[in-house]
Amino acid sequence: MNNHFISPLGAEVLARKLFIERSPKAADWFDSAWEAARHRQPPKASTSGSLDLGGLGVLGGSDLVPDAIVSDFIVFCRTFIQKHPMTVDALLKLLADNSKANGKNDHAIAKLLHQAEKGLEVESEFVIWSGKSSIDGVSTNVVSLSHVERELLPHSHDYDIFVLNRKISAKLAGEFGPVKLDERNYKLLVMLLRYRGHCLPSLEAYKKAWRVMGLVNDRTPKDVVPLYLRRSISELRAKLQSSEDEERVRGFMIPPKSPDHGYVCTGTFKFAVIISRDLESAFNLNLSTRGADPVGD
């Protein structure tokens, strides 16, 4: 009997851990699909084999996302997307029941439950990039899941921008609430925040942000700014940067890009970006290139 409680965040972290252990090459797909599924729980598989994720367009029969991966994903969504804490025993039973209902045999279910139990033995770690409103620098720390839940989540409203994995919240005109961004703009925002005050190398930022969409092509910095980055940066400004007519995140700014440098986020606003530690490399950039290219904003 395991009557310890697992939080909704803990369940979500476990789902990602299990999914990537079983399908490591589909990690980017999982992060995008999970965000869509969180708002449409429980997800449903249609008769055509596609997964209803609110317009994400994920096909179970494609070469990129095989049926077995989609099957796992459906089970994990129905099991691990929770609004309230539940006991570990209850969560594991729900995982077994949903697996059986989705056609998994007893051997596959036993293996999955064993993986879940092993995943619960080690507490997950998160990396935090945070910036104060009084200075322009960014600090980096590594903390446990329990620290995130105990010390950071209760104070999320104190930040101008607060990012927890794929969930984004911001203080827009003084009102704290959710911000919806597509996957490319989400990745760009995290990189801009992580390297606040530093210019992003255009080509590398493009490759990091567009990789999940399967749209990365051989491009030069001269191509990626007008074809890709410029529009996404404009969308981020429209969501978060104050204008003459409307106040959004006070202090947040992405200044016009010069031909000599990549895009940069500036301003003395308070933010925190908290992501699972295994995601850290997805946002690493080589700043020595300075993002220089011959295209302005």
MARFIVO-186405 format. One record per residue: x, y, z of N, C-alpha, C in turn. Coordinates in steps of 0.1 Angstrom, whole numbers, plus 2048, in hexadecimal, padded with zeros to 3 digits. Example, Ala and Ser with C-alpha at 12.3 -4.5 7.8 and 13.67 -1.06 7.14 Angstrom:
MARFIVO-186405
8847C784E87B7D384E8847DF84E 8807EA8478897F584788180084F 
//
This chain:
MARFIVO-186405
8087F480080080080080980D800 8068167F780D8237F780382E7F7 8018338037F783D8057FD84B804 80984D80080F85A7FE8088617F2 80686E7F48008757E980987A7DF 80587B7D280D8817C880588D7C2 80B8987C08058A47BC8028A47AD 7FA8AD7A87F88AD7998058B0792 80D8B879781A8BB7918238AE791 8238A779D82B89B79E826891794 81989079281388678881788A77A 81789777781B89B76A82A898767 83289A77184189877084388976E 83C88077583D87277383886E766 82E873760829870753834873749 83A87E74A845882740851878741 85487574E85F86C75085D85E74A 85185974C84D84C74684D84C737 84785773284585772385385871C 85C86072286986271B87185571D 87084E72887784172A87283771F 86683871C86082E712862833704 8628407028638466F486C8526F4 8798506F688285B6F88838646EC 8818606E08818686D48758716D2 86B86F6DB85E8766D985D8806E4 8688846EB86788D6F686189B6F2 8668A16E78608AE6E38528AD6DF 84E8A26D98408A06D683789F6E2 83C8986EC8358976F98328A46FF 83C8AD70083B8BA7068308C26FF 8308C26F28268CA6EB8188C46ED 8178B76EB80A8B06EC8048B16FA 80D8B07048088B07128028BD715 8088C87108028D57137F48D770D 7F38D17017E58D26FA7DB8C9702 7E08BD7067D78B470D7D38B871A 7DB8C07217D78C572F7CA8CD72E 7C78D37237BB8DB7227B08D371C 7B28C77197A78BF7137A78B1719 7A88B07267A98A372C79B89E72E 79889072C7A18877277A1887718 7AD8857117AE8857037A78786FD 7A38796F179C86E6EA7A286B6DD 7A385E6DA7A885A6CD79C8586C4 79C85F6B879185E6AF7928516A7 78884E69F78884269779384268C 79884E6897A284F67E7B084D684 7B184B6917BE8486977C585569C 7BF86169A7C586D69E7C18706AC 7CA8786B37C787B6C17C28896C2 7B788B6C97B08986CA7B78A06D4 7C08A96D07C78B16D97C58C06D6 7B98C36D37B58D16D17BC8D86C5 7BD8D16BA7C28D76AE7D18D56AD 7D88CD6B57E68CB6B47EA8C36A8 7E08BB6A47E28B36977EC8A8699 7EB8A06A37F58956A67EE8886A1 7F58826977EF8766917F6869697 7EE86069B7F38546A17F984B697 7F584B68A7FA842680806847679 80C85367C817859674824852678 82E85466F83B84F67384185667F 83E86368184486A68C83E866699 83186369982A8606A58238536A4 8298486A682383A6A48178386AE 80F82F6AA80382C6B28068286C1 8118216C381581D6D08188296D9 81E8336D382183F6DB8148476DE 80C8486D57FF84F6D77F78476E2 7F783A6E17F08326EB7F58346F9 8028356FB80883870880484670C 80484F70380185D7067F285E70B 7E98577057DB8587097DA852717 7E084771A7E08417277E684B731 7F185172E7F785A7387EF86773A 7E886C7307E08787327D487473B 7CE8697397C28657417C686274F 7D385E7517D785B75E7DD866766 7E686E75F7EF8777677EA885766 7E188975E7DB89775E7D1897769 7D589D7757CC89D7807CB8AB786 7C08AE78C7BE8BC7927C18BC7A1 7C18B07A77C38AF7B57CD8A47B9 7D38A57C47DC89A7C87D588D7CA 7DC8827C87D68757CA7E186B7D0 7DC8607D67E68577DB7EE8507D0 7FA84C7D38028457C97FA8387C4 7F58317CE7ED8257CB7E28277C2 7DB8327C47CF8357BC7D48397AE 7DF8407AD7E48447A07E9838798 7F082E79E7F48227987E981A793 7DE81979B7D38117977CC81878B 7CB82578B7C582C7807CE829773 7DB8297757E48267697E1818764 7E080F76D7DD8017697D0800762 7C58067677B88067627B780C754 7BE8187537BE81F7467C681773B 7D18117407D98097367D17FD731 7CA7F673A7C27EB7367B67EF72D 7B07FA7307A57FF7277AA80371A 7B78077197BD80A70C7C37FF704 7C17F27097C57E77027D27E1706 7D97E57107E67E07147E47D371B 7ED7C97197EC7BC7207F27BC72E 7F07B27357F47B17438037B3745 80B7AE73B81A7AF73C81E7BE73A 8187C473081B7D272D8177DB739 80C7D873F8077E074B8107DE757 8157D275981E7CF76482B7D7762 8307D775683C7DE75383B7ED755 8307F275182D80175282C804761 8257FC7698247FF7778317FF77E 83A7F577A8477F478084F80177C 84E80677085581276C85081E774 84381E77683E82977E84382978D 84381D79384881C7A08568207A1 85E81C79786D82079786E82F796 86583578D86684378B86284B797 85A8467A085684D7AC86184C7B7 86B8437B58758427C087F84D7C0 8818547B588A85F7B588386C7B2 8858767BB87E8837B988488A7AE 87B8907A687F89779A8858A479D 88E8A97958958B67968918C078C 8918CC78F88E8D77868998E1786 89B8E777A8A58F377989C8FF779 8A190A78089A9167818A392177C 89D9297728A493576E89B941773 8A194A77A8989547808A096277F 89896C77E89D97A77E895983787 89C98C78D8969957968929A278E 8899AA7948849B678E88E9C1790 8989BF7998A19CA79C8AE9CA794 8B19BE78E8BD9BD7868BA9B577A 8C39B57708C09AF7638C69A1762 8CD99C76C8D398F76B8C998376D 8CE97776B8C696B76C8CE961775 8C895B77E8CE9517878C9943783 8D19397868CE92B7828CF92378F 8C591B7928C591179D8BE904799 8C28FA7A18BC8ED79F8B58E97AC 8A88E57AB8A08E27B78988D67B5 8928D17C088A8C57BF87C8C87BC 8748BE7B98668C07B685F8C57C3 8628C07CF85C8C57DB85F8D37DE 86B8D87DA86F8E67DC8668EF7D3 8648EA7C785C8F27BD84E8F47C3 8488E97C883B8E97CD8398F17DA 8448F07E28438F67EF8479057EF 8519087E78579167E885491F7DC 8519197D184F9217C58419237C0 83A9187BF82C9197BA8239227C3 8249217D081B92A7D881E9397D6 82A93C7D082D94A7CE82E94E7BF 8289467B78299497A88239567A5 81995B7AC8139687A981C9747AC 8279717B283097C7B583997F7A9 83997779F841979793839980788 84098778083A98D774838983769 84297976884096E75F844961766 83C95776683F94B76D83C93F764 84793776184692C75884991F760 84091575F8429087668418FE75B 84C8F875684C8F074B8458F773F 83A8F173B8338F772F828901733 82590374081B90C74482191A746 81B92474082093274181593A747 81994275181094C75781895A757 81096475781697275780D97C75D 81398776280B99276880999C75D 7FD99B7577F99A474C7F19AF751 7F69BB7507EF9C77557EC9C5764 7F59BF76B7F39BD7797EB9B177D 7E59AA7737DC99E7767E4991772 7E698877C7EE97C7797E5971773 7E996B7687E19617627E995A757 7E294F7517E99477487EC94E73A 7F794A7347FA94F7277FC94371E 7F59437127F69387097FF93B6FE 8099336FC8139346F08149276E9 8179286DC81A91B6D58289176D9 82B90B6D48389056D984490D6D5 8449136C984F91B6C48519276CD 84692E6CF84793A6D784A9386E5 84592C6EB8499286F88589266FA 85E91F6F086C91D6F18749296EF 8709326E687793F6E58769476F2 86A9476F886994F70487294A70F 87293D71187B93771B88A93B718 88E93A70C89C93E70989E94D70B 89595570789696370A897966719 88F96072189096272F89C95C735 8A09507318AC94A7378B8953734 8B99597288C49617258C1970724 8B897472E8B498272E8C198B72E 8C09957258CB99E7248D699A71A 8D598E7158DE98970B8D79866FE 8DE9896F38D89866E68D89776E2 8CD9726DD8CC9646D98D29636CB 8DA9586C98DF9556BC8D39516B3 8D19586A98C49566A18C294869C 8CD9436958CB93568F8C992B69A 8D192B6A48D09216AF8C29226B6 8BD92E6B88B09306BF8A592A6B6 8A792D6A989D92769F89D9186A0 8A89116A08A99036A08A38FD6AD 8A69046B88A08FF6C58919006C5 88C90C6C187E90E6C28759076B7 87B9056AC8738FE6A18758EF6A0 87E8EA6A88818DC6A68758D36A9 86D8D76B48628CF6B88578CE6AD 8578D86A484D8D869A8518D068E 85E8CB68E8638C36828648CC676 8678D96788688E266D8758E866B 87F8E367388D8E96728938E5664 8978EF65D89E8ED6508AB8F3650 8B38F16468C08F76458BE906641 8C090E64B8BE91D6498CA92464E 8CB93164A8D593A64E8CE944657 8D694B6608D09566688C896065F 8CD9626538C696C64B8B8967647 8B69596478A99536448A0953650 8A594F65B89D94B66789695866D 89D96366C89796F67288A97366B 88A97665E87E97A65787396F655 87896265486F95765186995165E 87095266986B94B67586B954682 87795968687896069387096C694 87097468986A98268A85B98168E 85497768784697668A844971699 84C96769D84A9626AB84D96D6B5 8589756B385B97F6BC85098A6BD 84A98D6B183F9966B18339916B9 8319846B882697E6C082997E6CF 83597C6D383997D6E183798B6E6 83B9956DE8399A36E282B9A66E4 8229A16DB8149A46DC80E99E6E8 8139926ED80E98C6F9813992706 82099670682699971382C9A8714 82F9AE7098359BB70A82B9C670A 82C9D07138239DB7138259E4707 81A9EA70381A9F46F8815A016FD 814A0B6F480EA186F8800A176FC 7F9A0D6F67EBA0C6F97E7A01703 7F09F87077EC9ED7107F89E9718 7F69E87258009E372E7FF9D472F 80A9CD72E80B9BF72F8159BC73B 8209B57388299B27428329BE744 8319C47508389D07538489CE753 84F9D574A85D9D47498629CA73F 85A9C173A85E9B77308609BE723 86B9BB71C86D9C270F8769B9706 8739B86F987B9B26EF87E9BE6E5 8899C56E688C9D06DE88D9CD6CF 88B9D76C788D9D46B889B9CE6B6 89C9C46AD8A89BD6AA8B19C56A1 8BE9C56A48C89CC69B8CE9C1693 8D49C56878DA9BC67E8E69B5684 8EC9BB68F8F89B66958F69AB6A0 8EA9AA6A48E79A16B08DA9996AE 8D898F6B68CB9886B68C198F6BF 8B69896C08AB98F6C98B098D6D8 8AB9976E08AF9976EE8A399C6F6 8A199670289799A70B89E9A3716 8989AE71989D9B77238929BB72D 8969C273788C9C774088E9C274E 88A9CA75888B9C676687E9C176B 87A9B676686E9AF76B8729A2772 86999D77A86C99278386698577C 86F97B77A86A96F774870962779 86A95777787094A77A86C940770 87593976B87392E761877921768 86E91876A87090B77186D900768 8788F87648758ED75B87C8E0760 8778D575C87D8C876088C8C875B 8948C37648A38C57618A78BE754 8A08B47508A48AD7438A18B6737 8998C17398968CA72E8A08D572C 8A98D67368B28E27368BA8E3728 8BF8D87238C78D97178BF8DE70B 8B18DD70B8A98E27008AA8F16FF 8AF8F87098AF9067098BE90C70A 8C89037098D59077098D990E6FC 8DF9196FD8E49216F18F39246F2 8FA9256E790792A6E79079396E4 9099406EF90894F6ED9149556E7 91F94D6E592B9536DF9299586D1 91E9526CA91B9566BC9149646BC 90F9686C79099756C98FC9776C0 8F896D6B88EC96F6B08ED9786A5 8FA97C6A18FB9866968F6981689 8EF9896828EB9866748E799366D 8E69926608E599F6598D69A4657 8CD9A06608BF9A465F8BB9AB66C 8B59B666A8AF9BD6768A19BA678 89A9C168288D9BD6858839C267B 
//
